[in-house]
Amino acid sequence: MARRFQEITEVYRQELAALARGDKWTAFLRSACRNYKLHFEEQVLVHAQRPDATAVLEMAHWNRRFDRWVDPGSTGIAVFDRDTPGRARLKYYFDISDTHEGRFHRPVPLWQVSAEQEPEIVEALEHRFGALAQKEMLGDAIVSAMGNAVTDNMVDYLADLQQSRDGSFLEELDELNVKVLYRRLLENSTAYMLLCRCGLEPDAYFEPEDFMPVFDFNTPAAVSVLGTAVSEISQRVLRQIEITVKRHERERRAERTEEHGEQPDLQDQRRISGPRPEPARE
């Protein structure tokens, strides 16, 4: 077990070092957006081992919450177990593609954004995160919302960055330039994640040059502060979008039931009122 922990620690170290490249960073964002409820550290390890994973949970959670069972021969995704502070332990996630349904399985409500939901999402973003500079299209609204969200939350992370830039290229910059660079990279990275998760193509909004500043975060401490901020800010906004999408789906089901005089599907009722499925840890 100790050897495996050391191996995963080395995987994590190497992956952190690789993220300080524009193309590696955006590839990570595409992976992390699908498991946005994970911590940054876990997102890094999932990306390193299973970049195509779409919804991960521990085996016991798949069993209890959804009556889904891990396929024989499946390889778990090792992440650090931070639930037991002071102990060097690992736990293992399995992607939904590694599981199969049991007799009493429950649906795993992985949400997707449809065209008819976009106006509601734009309205929800503006209500939650303030007036949007642009909101004609969902992609424009997302970029504007992330600018607002970063403004509201950046101070919480900037102090950590100022203390973590020793040895990085950021060390050569004064505090004002660090703040400007950090803010722009946070805005671009969080928007990139949201665009990907909502089924939009971020390359229509960003150029590779927009992520070049990540080269300056060339130490584990600096890139960790960046990644943690991107992960946590994105999660706040994506949770709001998730709530809006699921509310829209419930209302549409209710409308169809009223129109056709159908009885609500018991399985759908259970899915709505039961624990919210998470492609991540609780």
WOTA-V338016 format. One record per residue. N is the residue number from 1. RES is the residue in one small letter. SS is DSSP state (A for helix, B for strand, O for the rest). PSI is psi in whole degrees, -180 to 180 (none if undefined). Layout:
N|RES|SS|PSI, N|RES|SS|PSI
This chain:
1|m|O|-42, 2|a|A|-38, 3|r|A|-43, 4|r|A|-39, 5|f|A|-42, 6|q|A|-39, 7|e|A|-45, 8|i|A|-34, 9|t|A|-41, 10|e|A|-39, 11|v|A|-44, 12|y|A|-43, 13|r|A|-45, 14|q|A|-38, 15|e|A|-40, 16|l|A|-44, 17|a|A|-38, 18|a|A|-27, 19|l|A|-19, 20|a|O|40, 21|r|O|139, 22|g|A|-46, 23|d|A|-38, 24|k|A|-36, 25|w|A|-47, 26|t|A|-33, 27|a|A|-40, 28|f|A|-42, 29|l|A|-39, 30|r|A|-36, 31|s|A|-46, 32|a|A|-29, 33|c|A|-25, 34|r|A|-25, 35|n|A|57, 36|y|O|-9, 37|k|O|-2, 38|l|O|158, 39|h|O|158, 40|f|A|-45, 41|e|A|-42, 42|e|A|-38, 43|q|A|-38, 44|v|A|-45, 45|l|A|-36, 46|v|A|-44, 47|h|A|-39, 48|a|A|-35, 49|q|A|-37, 50|r|O|74, 51|p|O|-17, 52|d|O|4, 53|a|O|138, 54|t|O|-28, 55|a|O|114, 56|v|B|143, 57|l|B|162, 58|e|B|156, 59|m|A|-45, 60|a|A|-35, 61|h|A|-39, 62|w|A|-43, 63|n|A|-54, 64|r|A|-42, 65|r|A|-31, 66|f|A|1, 67|d|O|49, 68|r|B|144, 69|w|B|137, 70|v|B|133, 71|d|O|141, 72|p|O|139, 73|g|O|-4, 74|s|O|143, 75|t|O|125, 76|g|O|158, 77|i|B|112, 78|a|B|130, 79|v|B|161, 80|f|B|135, 81|d|O|99, 82|r|O|5, 83|d|O|-13, 84|t|O|81, 85|p|O|141, 86|g|O|-3, 87|r|O|135, 88|a|O|89, 89|r|O|156, 90|l|B|155, 91|k|B|168, 92|y|B|130, 93|y|B|153, 94|f|B|138, 95|d|B|157, 96|i|A|-29, 97|s|A|-14, 98|d|A|3, 99|t|B|163, 100|h|B|160, 101|e|B|141, 102|g|O|-178, 103|r|O|-37, 104|f|O|39, 105|h|O|152, 106|r|O|148, 107|p|O|146, 108|v|O|102, 109|p|O|78, 110|l|O|121, 111|w|O|151, 112|q|O|152, 113|v|O|128, 114|s|O|163, 115|a|A|-38, 116|e|A|-16, 117|q|A|-15, 118|e|A|-45, 119|p|A|-39, 120|e|A|-38, 121|i|A|-44, 122|v|A|-44, 123|e|A|-43, 124|a|A|-40, 125|l|A|-42, 126|e|A|-38, 127|h|A|-38, 128|r|A|-35, 129|f|A|8, 130|g|O|171, 131|a|O|136, 132|l|O|132, 133|a|O|-37, 134|q|O|137, 135|k|O|19, 136|e|O|-38, 137|m|O|156, 138|l|A|-42, 139|g|A|-42, 140|d|A|-40, 141|a|A|-38, 142|i|A|-47, 143|v|A|-43, 144|s|A|-41, 145|a|A|-38, 146|m|A|-32, 147|g|A|-43, 148|n|A|-44, 149|a|A|-40, 150|v|A|-42, 151|t|A|-42, 152|d|A|-27, 153|n|A|-9, 154|m|A|-36, 155|v|A|-34, 156|d|A|-29, 157|y|A|-22, 158|l|A|-39, 159|a|A|-39, 160|d|A|-39, 161|l|A|-42, 162|q|A|-30, 163|q|A|-8, 164|s|O|13, 165|r|O|3, 166|d|O|132, 167|g|O|-11, 168|s|O|172, 169|f|A|-19, 170|l|A|-23, 171|e|A|-25, 172|e|A|-10, 173|l|O|151, 174|d|O|171, 175|e|A|-36, 176|l|A|-45, 177|n|A|-35, 178|v|A|-43, 179|k|A|-45, 180|v|A|-46, 181|l|A|-45, 182|y|A|-44, 183|r|A|-45, 184|r|A|-41, 185|l|A|-37, 186|l|A|-46, 187|e|A|-47, 188|n|A|-41, 189|s|A|-43, 190|t|A|-41, 191|a|A|-39, 192|y|A|-45, 193|m|A|-46, 194|l|A|-40, 195|l|A|-44, 196|c|A|-48, 197|r|A|-28, 198|c|O|8, 199|g|O|16, 200|l|O|157, 201|e|O|110, 202|p|A|-23, 203|d|A|-14, 204|a|A|-13, 205|y|O|-20, 206|f|O|151, 207|e|O|159, 208|p|A|-32, 209|e|A|-23, 210|d|A|-15, 211|f|A|9, 212|m|A|-33, 213|p|A|-17, 214|v|A|-21, 215|f|A|-29, 216|d|A|-14, 217|f|O|59, 218|n|O|28, 219|t|O|155, 220|p|A|-39, 221|a|A|-45, 222|a|A|-46, 223|v|A|-28, 224|s|A|-41, 225|v|A|-43, 226|l|A|-51, 227|g|A|-39, 228|t|A|-43, 229|a|A|-46, 230|v|A|-45, 231|s|A|-47, 232|e|A|-40, 233|i|A|-43, 234|s|A|-40, 235|q|A|-40, 236|r|A|-44, 237|v|A|-40, 238|l|A|-33, 239|r|A|-38, 240|q|A|-42, 241|i|A|-42, 242|e|A|-46, 243|i|A|-44, 244|t|A|-44, 245|v|A|-45, 246|k|A|-34, 247|r|A|-41, 248|h|A|-43, 249|e|A|-40, 250|r|A|-43, 251|e|A|-39, 252|r|A|-40, 253|r|A|-41, 254|a|A|-40, 255|e|A|-43, 256|r|A|-36, 257|t|A|-43, 258|e|A|-40, 259|e|A|-37, 260|h|A|2, 261|g|O|33, 262|e|O|154, 263|q|O|138, 264|p|O|140, 265|d|O|125, 266|l|A|-34, 267|q|A|-40, 268|d|A|-40, 269|q|A|-44, 270|r|A|-37, 271|r|A|-37, 272|i|A|-44, 273|s|A|-15, 274|g|O|-174, 275|p|O|140, 276|r|O|122, 277|p|O|142, 278|e|O|128, 279|p|O|46, 280|a|O|-174, 281|r|O|162, 282|e|O|none
